[in-house]
Amino acid sequence: MTAATARRRALARALTALLPMAPYSDIEAIRQAAGARDMRELPAPIAVWLATVAHVRHAHTDYDRLLDEGYDRDAARFFVVGQINETLTRWRATRLIEDSE
């Protein structure tokens, strides 16, 4: 088994464990982001978590609109935490964003 195949399997297991009810189109976008070159050095569960949060932030919240309105990244992220957690809850995610994150 090649390293690439092992990595794909590890990402698939991490996705299934984290997001059991996420829509297929979202899962595929997250899988692609988690498999990106800059994520290769991270353990699969961490890469999947980071890709998930980024995907949900951009695709399922008002984050980009807030940036367009002039909010800085930290402020925009603060205001969309609830929207991110709502989406993760709908997908039956096993982890949510904590206040400290």
Summary of the structure (lengths in Angstrom):
residues: 101
radius of gyration: 14.1
end to end distance: 36.1
largest distance: 48.6
contacts: 269
relative contact order: 0.15
helix: 69%
strand: 0%
